């Protein structure tokens, strides 16, 4: 994990390799690391998320994102999810809704997150 400053934000950037988030409680590891480092945003590569995360019927995305919301941390899912989004209207709507908000975002890469945080 790495901490980077982007504008006013302090971002914990998770490595692309490491344990995969398979249940909501797994988010607590990222949250603990972020809080320990004083970060207000966590960037998790999509590779670190179980495929169930992008299957809304599994409820994994909701469980994970709710934990970040409860702890008042922003969450950025970093990576290309366009192929999966193209196959699911409900996922497309979920991603669009998240990206309209201020706390959960799906971004292509860290540069897209940088642009989002410095608006």
N, C-alpha and C positions, 0 to 999 in steps of 0.2 A: 504494500500500500504506500501511497505517496500523498503528501499534502501539497496543494498548490493554491496560490492566491489568484483569484480572478476578480478584478475590480474590488468591491467591498466584501466579496464572498471568500470563505476559506473552504476548499473542496478536498474531501478525501477521495482519492482516485484508487479504486480497487484494481489489483492486477488482473489480467485476463485469465491467469491460471490460478487455481485454488479450489476450495470446496464449492460445490454447486448449491444454490439455494433451492431446496426441495420442499420446504415447509415454511410457514410464516415465521416461526421462531428463529429460523436461520438469519433473518434480517437483523436480529438483535446483536449479532456479532459485529455487523457493519455499524450499527447505531452506537454500540459501546465504543468502538474504535473512533468514530467521529466525535463523540462527546469527550472522550479522553484527549483528543487532539484539538478540541475547540473548533471543529469544523461545523458549518451550518448546512453543508450540501454533501451528498454522497453520490459519486458516479460509479455505477456498477456496469461492467461490460455485459452485454447480452449473453455472452458465452458462459457467464457465471450463473445464469438462471436456467432452471430445468425447463424443458420444452413445455411443461404444464403451465408455466407462467403466462405464455401467450395463448393458452387455451382457457378462455374465460370461464368455461363451465367447471374447471377445476377449482376455481376461487383462490388460487394461489396468488395471483396478481393483487386481488383485493386484500388478502391477508397481509401481504408484504407492504403494500402502499399504506394501509391503515396504520401499521406500526410506525412508519416514518412520519405520518401525519400526527399521530399521538405524541411523538417526541419533538414535534415542530422542526423537523429536518426536511430539507428539500432532497428529492431523489431524482437522479438522472439515469435513465437506462441508456447506455451508450452502445450504438451499433446499428447495423442495418436490419430492420424488421419488415422491410417493404414487401418481401415475398409472402410472409405469413399474413400481413395486413391485407394484401391483395386477395387472399383466399377467404377472408372472414369479414363480413360487414360489421358484425358486433365488435370485433377487435379494432377495425378501422375507426369506428365511432368512439371507442374507448381511448385510443391513442389521440385522436383529434381533441376529445374533451380534456384529457390530461394536459395536452400541449397548450390549451387555452388558459389553463390555470397557472398558479404561481408556485406549486409545490412538487408536482410529479411531472416529469418531462421525458419524452423519448427523443433522443438526439442522435444524429448520424456519427458524430465524433466529438472529441474534446473541443475542437475549434467551434463547432456549432453550439456547444455548451457555453464556451467563452462569449460568443456573440449574444446568446440568450441572457447571460448574467450581466453583461455590460450595456444593455439597452437603456 
